[in-house]
Amino acid sequence: MDVLVTLASPGEADITPALTLRDIGSFFVGGQTVETADAAVEQHVLARNGVPVRIDPNGTTWLGQMYVQYAIPAVSARLPVLFWHGGSLTGVTWETTPDGRQGWFNQFLRLGWPCYNVDAVERGRSGWAPRDPHFAAPAMLRTWQDSFTQFRIGRPVRDGSLASLAAAAYPNCRFPLDAFGAFMRQVVPRWSTTDDLAVDAYCRLLEQVGPAIIVAHSQGGAFAFRAAERCPGQVAAIVAIEPAQGGTTDGAALAGIPVLAVYGDHLNLDARWPTIRARTEHYFAAARAAGACIEVLDLPLQGIHGNSHMLMMERNNADIALLIHDWLQKRLPVRPDQEDPTHA
């Protein structure tokens, strides 16, 4: 595939080859049926001035399913790339950026990779089960003040004006501050008790479309390591974008799976991130001792400064996508005999 890469401004690549798709669609994967008995019958008015509807919650419902969107380039001999988002977010993370530019889902498609984008269990179109114990605790919803600091865009601020955000932003900020409000519309409620459901669904996805590459962000990185520990034969490579933590074993299952961890800037300015990274590095050390090949791309050490936790949304997101693309091409062979995955 011929790829035209132009520079929109210094240090900001633009991935612009024509995009022709062979297939595009979506499906649900994973989950389990749950039986409810002895619950009270309810009545709800579902529309203004409507007739009350009798809702009987007793019976069979579905729990832990996951929504998957996919697009397959017309010509591709590459392994599929699965995009796994982070906490408080959905698959929108990888789509159009908050300020309207191409996200990684689109860019990787244009680079010739079949792409799969998920809304993890409980998020977005995957939904949640209000009567299940996994959702008994109140959901958490991030404020924009918390998100601005926790995602390492800048120092704490109270005023959400662009001038205040720009004044509080960390040096050389790459995040599109003028679109921070659009970003916050993507933030959704989450629970801290659904990890096992999510890992189960992710493993089912790998069984269905793998072997595959996982590109995972933050919480999704932790899920990627756990899924690789459970079903290593279905994971061809992992690109962990600022993973929130490692896996839950000694990492020996990662032997034979190339791993790239990518970090942005200003971790030392945050109260939590030095500890988060240290714990993840401890997991990496154990995995390396067991034979795993784990590489770290520290963007500031490459002369790329100003990136926050949201690398895939920032003004230089195409530069970072190309670094990952090049790494994948070096680590994974092209497979002209790649079989079409089953979406059923």
C-alpha positions as CSV (number, residue, x, y, z in Angstrom):
1,M,0.0,0.0,0.0
2,D,1.3,3.5,-0.9
3,V,1.1,5.8,2.1
4,L,1.3,9.5,1.6
5,V,2.5,11.2,4.8
6,T,2.5,15.0,4.8
7,L,3.4,17.5,7.5
8,A,0.5,19.8,8.4
9,S,2.9,21.8,10.6
10,P,6.3,20.9,12.1
11,G,6.1,17.6,14.0
12,E,2.5,16.9,12.9
13,A,2.1,14.2,10.3
14,D,-1.0,13.7,8.2
15,I,-1.9,10.2,7.1
16,T,-3.9,10.7,3.9
17,P,-4.0,7.7,1.5
18,A,-7.4,7.0,-0.1
19,L,-9.4,4.5,2.0
20,T,-11.3,1.7,0.3
21,L,-13.1,-0.9,2.5
22,R,-13.9,-4.5,1.8
23,D,-16.2,-4.8,4.8
24,I,-17.6,-2.7,7.7
25,G,-20.0,-3.7,10.4
26,S,-20.4,-4.5,14.1
27,F,-21.3,-7.4,16.4
28,F,-21.6,-8.2,20.1
29,V,-19.4,-10.8,21.8
30,G,-19.1,-12.5,25.1
31,G,-21.4,-12.3,28.1
32,Q,-23.6,-14.8,29.8
33,T,-27.3,-15.3,30.6
34,V,-28.6,-14.6,34.0
35,E,-31.8,-15.8,35.6
36,T,-33.9,-13.5,37.8
37,A,-36.7,-14.8,40.1
38,D,-38.9,-13.3,42.8
39,A,-38.4,-9.7,41.7
40,A,-41.3,-7.3,42.0
41,V,-43.2,-6.6,38.8
42,E,-42.9,-3.0,37.8
43,Q,-45.0,-0.5,35.8
44,H,-43.4,2.3,33.8
45,V,-44.6,5.0,31.6
46,L,-42.2,5.0,28.7
47,A,-43.5,8.0,26.8
48,R,-45.1,11.3,27.8
49,N,-48.8,10.8,28.4
50,G,-48.3,7.1,27.5
51,V,-50.2,4.1,28.8
52,P,-48.3,2.4,31.7
53,V,-46.4,-0.7,30.6
54,R,-46.0,-3.7,32.9
55,I,-42.4,-4.8,33.1
56,D,-41.7,-8.2,34.7
57,P,-37.9,-8.5,35.4
58,N,-38.2,-12.2,36.2
59,G,-36.7,-14.4,33.5
60,T,-33.5,-14.4,31.4
61,T,-31.3,-11.4,30.7
62,W,-27.8,-11.0,29.3
63,L,-24.8,-9.8,31.3
64,G,-21.2,-8.9,30.3
65,Q,-21.5,-8.6,26.5
66,M,-19.3,-6.2,24.5
67,Y,-19.9,-4.2,21.4
68,V,-17.4,-4.4,18.6
69,Q,-17.2,-2.2,15.5
70,Y,-14.9,-3.3,12.6
71,A,-13.7,-2.1,9.3
72,I,-11.5,-4.1,6.9
73,P,-9.4,-2.5,4.1
74,A,-10.0,-3.7,0.6
75,V,-6.4,-4.8,0.3
76,S,-4.6,-6.0,3.4
77,A,-2.3,-8.8,4.4
78,R,-1.9,-7.5,8.0
79,L,-3.1,-8.9,11.2
80,P,-6.2,-7.3,12.8
81,V,-5.7,-4.5,15.3
82,L,-8.0,-4.4,18.3
83,F,-8.4,-1.0,20.0
84,W,-9.2,-1.2,23.7
85,H,-10.0,2.1,25.5
86,G,-9.3,3.2,29.0
87,G,-11.3,3.9,32.1
88,S,-14.2,6.3,32.1
89,L,-14.1,6.2,28.2
90,T,-15.5,4.3,25.3
91,G,-14.4,3.3,21.8
92,V,-14.9,6.9,20.8
93,T,-11.3,7.3,22.1
94,W,-10.0,5.9,18.9
95,E,-12.3,7.6,16.4
96,T,-12.4,11.3,15.4
97,T,-10.4,13.5,17.8
98,P,-12.3,16.0,20.0
99,D,-11.2,18.8,17.6
100,G,-12.3,16.9,14.5
101,R,-9.2,15.3,13.1
102,Q,-8.6,11.6,12.2
103,G,-8.3,9.2,15.2
104,W,-6.1,6.1,15.2
105,F,-9.0,3.9,14.1
106,N,-9.1,5.8,10.8
107,Q,-5.4,6.3,10.5
108,F,-4.5,2.6,11.0
109,L,-7.2,1.7,8.5
110,R,-5.5,4.0,6.0
111,L,-2.2,2.3,6.8
112,G,-3.6,-1.0,5.8
113,W,-4.6,-2.6,9.1
114,P,-8.0,-4.3,9.7
115,C,-9.4,-2.5,12.7
116,Y,-11.7,-3.5,15.5
117,N,-12.9,-0.9,18.0
118,V,-14.8,-1.9,21.2
119,D,-17.0,-0.4,23.9
120,A,-15.9,-2.5,26.9
121,V,-18.4,-4.2,29.2
122,E,-20.6,-1.5,31.0
123,R,-19.5,1.3,28.6
124,G,-21.2,2.9,25.6
125,R,-23.2,0.5,23.4
126,S,-22.3,-2.5,25.5
127,G,-24.7,-1.4,28.3
128,W,-24.9,-2.6,31.9
129,A,-27.2,-4.8,34.1
130,P,-28.8,-2.8,36.9
131,R,-29.9,-5.8,39.0
132,D,-26.6,-7.6,38.8
133,P,-24.2,-7.5,41.9
134,H,-21.4,-6.3,39.6
135,F,-23.3,-3.0,39.4
136,A,-24.5,-2.7,43.0
137,A,-22.1,0.0,43.9
138,P,-22.7,3.6,42.6
139,A,-21.1,4.3,39.3
140,M,-18.2,6.8,39.2
141,L,-18.3,9.8,36.8
142,R,-15.2,12.0,36.4
143,T,-15.5,15.8,36.5
144,W,-13.7,17.9,34.0
145,Q,-11.5,19.3,36.8
146,D,-10.4,15.8,37.7
147,S,-10.0,14.7,34.1
148,F,-7.8,17.7,33.3
149,T,-5.3,16.7,36.0
150,Q,-5.7,12.9,36.1
151,F,-5.1,12.7,32.3
152,R,-2.0,14.9,32.8
153,I,-3.1,17.7,30.6
154,G,-2.2,20.3,33.2
155,R,-2.3,21.6,36.8
156,P,-5.6,22.0,38.7
157,V,-8.0,24.7,37.5
158,R,-11.5,25.8,38.5
159,D,-12.3,28.0,35.5
160,G,-13.0,26.1,32.3
161,S,-12.3,28.9,30.0
162,L,-9.7,28.4,27.2
163,A,-7.5,31.1,28.7
164,S,-7.5,29.3,32.1
165,L,-6.9,25.9,30.6
166,A,-4.0,27.2,28.5
167,A,-2.5,28.9,31.5
168,A,-2.7,25.7,33.6
169,A,-1.6,23.3,30.8
170,Y,1.8,21.6,31.1
171,P,4.6,23.0,28.9
172,N,4.4,22.3,25.1
173,C,0.9,20.9,25.6
174,R,-0.2,18.8,22.6
175,F,-3.8,18.3,23.7
176,P,-6.3,20.4,21.7
177,L,-7.4,22.6,24.6
178,D,-10.0,24.4,22.6
179,A,-11.8,21.0,22.3
180,F,-11.6,20.0,26.0
181,G,-15.4,20.4,26.4
182,A,-16.0,18.1,23.4
183,F,-13.6,15.6,25.0
184,M,-15.5,15.7,28.3
185,R,-18.8,14.8,26.5
186,Q,-17.1,11.4,25.9
187,V,-16.6,10.7,29.6
188,V,-19.1,8.2,30.8
189,P,-19.9,6.4,34.2
190,R,-17.8,3.4,35.1
191,W,-17.7,0.8,37.9
192,S,-14.7,-0.7,39.7
193,T,-16.2,-4.2,40.0
194,T,-16.5,-5.3,36.4
195,D,-12.9,-6.2,35.5
196,D,-13.5,-9.9,35.3
197,L,-16.5,-9.4,33.1
198,A,-14.4,-7.2,30.8
199,V,-11.5,-9.7,30.6
200,D,-13.9,-12.5,29.8
201,A,-15.4,-10.6,26.9
202,Y,-12.0,-9.5,25.6
203,C,-10.8,-13.1,25.6
204,R,-13.9,-14.1,23.7
205,L,-13.1,-11.4,21.1
206,L,-9.6,-12.7,20.7
207,E,-10.9,-16.3,20.3
208,Q,-13.2,-15.0,17.5
209,V,-10.8,-12.7,15.5
210,G,-7.3,-13.6,16.7
211,P,-4.4,-13.9,16.5
212,A,-4.6,-10.1,16.7
213,I,-2.6,-7.1,17.8
214,I,-4.0,-5.2,20.8
215,V,-3.6,-1.5,21.0
216,A,-4.8,-0.6,24.5
217,H,-4.9,2.6,26.5
218,S,-4.6,2.9,30.3
219,Q,-7.1,0.5,32.0
220,G,-7.3,-1.3,28.6
221,G,-3.6,-2.0,28.9
222,A,-4.1,-3.9,32.1
223,F,-6.9,-5.8,30.4
224,A,-4.6,-6.6,27.5
225,F,-1.9,-8.1,29.7
226,R,-4.5,-10.2,31.6
227,A,-6.1,-11.4,28.4
228,A,-2.6,-12.3,27.0
229,E,-1.9,-14.3,30.2
230,R,-5.2,-16.2,29.7
231,C,-5.0,-16.8,26.0
232,P,-1.5,-16.0,24.7
233,G,-1.9,-17.9,21.5
234,Q,-4.5,-15.4,20.3
235,V,-2.3,-12.3,20.9
236,A,0.2,-11.4,18.2
237,A,1.5,-8.2,19.9
238,I,0.5,-5.6,22.5
239,V,0.9,-1.9,22.2
240,A,0.2,-0.5,25.6
241,I,-0.5,3.2,25.7
242,E,0.4,4.4,29.2
243,P,-0.9,1.1,30.8
244,A,-2.6,1.6,34.2
245,Q,-0.9,-1.5,35.5
246,G,0.5,-4.9,34.4
247,G,-1.1,-8.3,34.5
248,T,-1.8,-10.6,37.5
249,T,0.8,-13.3,37.0
250,D,4.6,-13.3,36.7
251,G,4.3,-12.4,33.0
252,A,5.7,-15.6,31.6
253,A,2.8,-15.9,29.3
254,L,4.1,-12.9,27.4
255,A,7.1,-14.8,26.2
256,G,6.8,-14.8,22.4
257,I,4.5,-11.8,22.3
258,P,6.2,-8.5,21.4
259,V,5.2,-5.7,23.6
260,L,5.6,-2.0,23.2
261,A,4.7,0.4,26.0
262,V,4.3,4.0,25.0
263,Y,4.6,6.9,27.5
264,G,4.0,10.7,27.1
265,D,5.3,13.6,29.0
266,H,5.2,15.1,32.5
267,L,4.7,11.9,34.5
268,N,7.0,13.4,37.2
269,L,4.5,16.3,37.6
270,D,1.6,14.0,38.6
271,A,1.0,12.6,42.1
272,R,0.0,9.1,40.9
273,W,1.8,8.4,37.6
274,P,5.3,7.7,38.9
275,T,3.9,5.0,41.2
276,I,1.7,3.6,38.4
277,R,4.6,3.4,36.0
278,A,6.9,1.9,38.6
279,R,4.5,-0.9,39.4
280,T,4.1,-1.6,35.7
281,E,7.8,-1.6,35.2
282,H,8.0,-4.2,38.0
283,Y,5.7,-6.4,36.1
284,F,7.7,-5.9,32.9
285,A,10.9,-6.9,34.7
286,A,9.3,-10.1,35.8
287,A,8.0,-10.8,32.3
288,R,11.5,-10.1,30.8
289,A,13.0,-12.5,33.3
290,A,10.6,-15.1,32.0
291,G,11.6,-14.5,28.4
292,A,9.3,-11.8,27.3
293,C,10.4,-9.1,24.8
294,I,9.1,-5.8,26.1
295,E,10.2,-2.4,24.7
296,V,9.4,1.0,26.0
297,L,8.9,4.1,23.8
298,D,9.4,7.1,26.0
299,L,8.4,10.0,23.8
300,P,10.3,12.7,25.7
301,L,13.5,10.7,25.4
302,Q,12.8,10.7,21.6
303,G,12.6,14.5,21.6
304,I,8.7,14.4,21.4
305,H,7.5,16.7,24.2
306,G,4.2,17.8,25.6
307,N,2.0,14.7,25.3
308,S,-0.6,14.0,28.0
309,H,-2.2,10.7,28.9
310,M,-4.4,10.9,25.8
311,L,-1.8,10.3,23.1
312,M,-4.3,9.2,20.4
313,M,-6.2,12.5,20.6
314,E,-3.4,15.0,20.5
315,R,-2.2,17.3,17.7
316,N,0.7,14.9,16.9
317,N,-1.4,11.8,17.1
318,A,-0.4,10.8,13.5
319,D,3.3,11.0,14.4
320,I,2.8,8.6,17.2
321,A,0.6,6.3,15.1
322,L,3.4,6.1,12.5
323,L,5.9,5.2,15.2
324,I,3.6,2.3,16.3
325,H,3.0,1.3,12.7
326,D,6.7,1.1,12.0
327,W,7.3,-0.9,15.1
328,L,4.6,-3.4,14.2
329,Q,5.9,-3.8,10.7
330,K,9.4,-4.6,12.1
331,R,8.1,-7.0,14.8
332,L,5.4,-8.9,12.8
333,P,5.7,-10.6,9.4
334,V,3.2,-9.8,6.6
335,R,0.8,-12.7,6.2
336,P,-0.7,-12.9,2.7
337,D,-2.5,-16.1,3.8
338,Q,-4.3,-14.4,6.7
339,E,-7.7,-15.9,7.0
340,D,-10.8,-13.7,7.3
341,P,-12.0,-13.5,10.8
342,T,-15.5,-14.7,11.7
343,H,-17.8,-12.0,13.0
344,A,-20.8,-14.2,13.8
